[in-house]
């Protein structure tokens, strides 16, 4: 596996691949890789001739009181996992490479509407940071295909919208969420949880499953479903950010006539913010 830490070396490698007629699959990450990330790599390998993974903890998508400094950085372990998966290259840009003029002077990309609700409302500026860094990485890597987990369903929608609106020549692939045996969605932030908290956190998936079953049986009283689920989870020790049933395309509150819904949740277990979702077709 090639380890690349400069844009010039990256462009040379990608140019060689492209001139040889090889397709390029790309998996952007913030590192601290788990089986969910490796599932993306596997999907990319099955779809493309060459696979490149980036590892970059993006300061632009963290708020002032969020966990940028504490975010786990495990680069040597990450590289070993990528080698084991047969990854062709890993790109390790620095903050100075990505934002040479500094964050405050950086041109940014913003996807209106969909970036303003749910996680966008709870974390102002978060999706601006996501869209900007992914846009830059797409320009650097020039991939044919890019792979993202469905765990952050809103982020996936933001990136798809950005790629469409800016006429980017990349196909965006969503990959189903990888879960622990308990049902807890795999996440780098799970490492902040104690074993007891992890066991409790699995209740999120169970609660979403109950909501899904109720909707499939014809319950369209979404406000009541949301409120009862919040009450149940708060009783178990969670602090609520949101539990919502939304239209899977617009992320607006679901109506009784919507056919493709997604249950989206963001909850705190202690200081750790956990997100998850489950799609519902009715």
N, C-alpha and C positions, 0 to 999 in steps of 0.2 A: 504494500500500500504506500502510495506517495503521500508525504506530508508537506503541505504547501502553506506558506505563511505570507506570501506577497501576491498582489494582483497580477504583476507581470508574469510570474511563474504560472499562475492559474490560467491566464489567457494563452500562454504558450502550450500548456498541456491540453486545454480544451480545443485549441486550434488544431493540434496534431490529431486528436480524436475525430474532429469534424472532417478534416481533410481525408481521413481514412474511411469516411462514410459511416462512422459509428454513432449510434444514438446515445444521448446523455440523460441519465436520470439523476435527480437532485433531491436530497433530503436536508433541509435546513433545520438545525437544532440549536439549543442552548447548552448542550452537553448533559452531564450526569445521566448517561444513557441507561435506559431500562428496556425491558422486552417490548414495550410499545414502540420505542424508537427503532429497535432492531426489526420489528415487523415491517416498518416502512422501508427499511433497507432491503429486506427480502422481497417486498413487492416491487421495488425499483429494479432489483437484479433480474426478476422474472420478466420485466417489461422492456428493459434497456440493455444495450451492449456494455455501457460503462456507467458506473455509479459513483457519484461524489457526495460526500456529507460535509456540511459546514458546522462548526461549533463556534458560537459567538454569543456571549451573554450581553444582550442588547440594552444598554442603559436607557435608550430613548423610550422603551416601553414600560419602565418602572416609574412609579410615582415617588414623590419625595419621602413618604413614610413607608415605602415598601422594602422588600428584602433583597435589594441589589447586592449589597456587600455580603450578606449571609448566603446568597444563592450558591448551592453546592457546585464546586468546580473540581472535576475528577478526570482531568485530561488524559493521564496515562492509562487509567482503567478504561476510559472511553476508546482510546486508540486500540487497546488490546481487543476489545469487543468488536470493533469494526474490522480489524484484521481477521478475526475468527469468522466473520460473515462474508469475507472475500470482497470487501469494499475496495474500489480501485484507488480512491484518493480522499483525503480529508483536508479541508480548507480551514485554516485557523487565523482569521484576520484579527488585528488588534483594534482597539477603539480608535486609535489615531489613523489607522488605515480606513476605517469606515466613516469617521467623522473628522477629517483633517482640519476643518475650520471650527471645530467644537460644536456641541449640540445646539447652542443658541443661534448659531449662524447657518445651520444645516437646512438646505432645501428639503421640504417634507412632502409626503403624499398623504392625502386624507380622503377617505371614502365616506361621503355624507350619508346621513340617514341610518344605515345599518350600524355605523360605528358609535352612534349616540345613545343607544339603549342598552339595558342589561349590564354587561361588563363594561361597556363604554360609558355608561352613566356612573357606575361605581368606581371606575378607574379612569378619570378624565385624561385624555392624551394617550392612553394605552394603545388604541388601535392605530393612531397616527404613527406611533413608534413601530408597531408591527408592519404596517403597510410600507413605511419608508425603508426599513431594513430589508424586507423581502423584495421590494422593488430594486434596491441596490444589488442584492445578491443575485437576482435574476439577470440583471445587466452584466454582472461580473461573470457568472457561470454560463449564461446563455443555454440553459437546459432545454431539452425537448419536452421533458415531463418533470413535474415536481410532486412530491408526495407529502401529505399532511394527515395527521390523525384527526378523527372525528370527535375526539374527546372535547376539544375546543371547537364546537360546531359554529359558533359565531365567528371566531377567527378564520375558519375555513371559508365561510361565506364572504367575509371581508376580502380575503385574498382572491377568491374567484371573481368577485365583482371588480376589484382593481385590475386583474389581468384582462378581463373582458373590456372594461372601459378604456384602458390604455393600450388596447390592441397588442398585447404581449403575445409573442409566438411561443407560448408554453401551455401545455395541457396540465390542468390541476387535477390531481387524484386524491379523493378522500378515502382513508383507510379506517375500517371499523376499530373502535376502542378496544385496547387490550386490557383485560381485567385480572385482578387477583382471583384466587379460587372463591374468595368471599363475595366477589362481585364489585369490590372497590376498584375504581378506574386507576390504572397505573399512572403515576405522576412523580416527577422529581421531588415535588413538595411533600409526598408521603413520607419522605425521610425525616421530616420534622416531627412526625407523630410518634408517640410512644406505642408500644404493642397494644395497650388497652385502648388508646385513642384510635388506632387502626381498626380494631375490632368494632368499635362503635361507628366508625366512619363507613363501614360496609352497609349500615342502615340506609344510607343515601340511595343506593341502588335498589334496595328492597322497597323503599317508599316510591321511587319512580315506577317500579314495576306495578305496584298497586294502582297508581294513577293511570298507567297505560291500560291495565285491565278494565278499570272503571270506564274509561273513555271508549274502549272497544265494545263494551256492553251497552253503550248508548248514553252515558252520562256526559252532557254538554254544559253542565254548570261548572265552568272552569274556575270561576272565582272561589266557589265553595271548596272544590278539590284542592286548590292552592292553599287556602286558609287552613284546612284541616291537616294537610301535609306539613305545613309550617309548624302548627301547634304540636303535632306528633314529634317532629324532629327537635324542636326546642325543648320538649320534655325529656328528650334523650341526651341533651347537653350541647346541641348545636346552637350557634348564633346565626340568625338568618340574614342573608343579603337579599337573595330573591329565590323564589320558586314560582316559575311561570310556565303556562302552556301558550305557545306562540305559533304563528304561521311559519312553516319551515323555510319559506322563501323570503318573506318580508321582515320577520322577527317582530311583527306587530302582534298584540294580543289576539289569540285565536277566536274565531267566530264559529257559530254552529254549522256554517256551510263549508268551512275549510276541510280539505281532504287529507292534506299532508301536514301533520303537526309535529312539533318537537317540544318535549318537556325539558326545560333548561333550569339548572339549579346552581346556586353559588352559596356556600355555607361555610361558616368558620367553626373549626374544631380547635379550641384554644386560640392561638394566634395564627393558625394555618388556614388559609382560604382554599377551599376545595370546590372544583367545578365538575359538573357531569351533565349528561343529557341522554335522552332516549327518544327515538323517533316513533311516531304513531301514524299509521295509515288507516283512515276510516272511510 
